[in-house]
Amino acid sequence: MANFKETLIGHIPESLAEQFRQRGFTLRFIGWSWFDLPVHEVRRVTQPQPVATH
């Protein structure tokens, strides 16, 4: 499974952020754009792989 990562520029309403969370994504503020807009990194939450025991 490939890791998903995307960047969103602009204000994100809380309702939209909640939809991302419900679909298994995280939003993390990473800085400001040239036009003073917030920049967020969006990542799909990956489930930890079970540790194989021998």
Residue pairs with C-beta under 8 A, 6 or more apart in sequence:
1 46
3 43
3 44
3 46
4 25
4 42
4 43
4 44
5 41
5 42
5 43
5 44
6 41
6 42
7 30
7 39
7 40
7 41
7 42
8 27
8 39
8 40
8 42
9 33
9 37
9 38
9 39
10 37
10 38
11 37
11 38
12 27
12 38
12 40
17 27
20 26
20 27
20 42
21 27
24 44
24 45
25 42
25 43
25 44
25 45
26 42
26 43
26 45
27 40
27 41
27 42
28 40
28 41
28 43
29 38
29 39
29 40
30 39
30 40
30 41
31 38
31 39
32 38
32 39
33 39
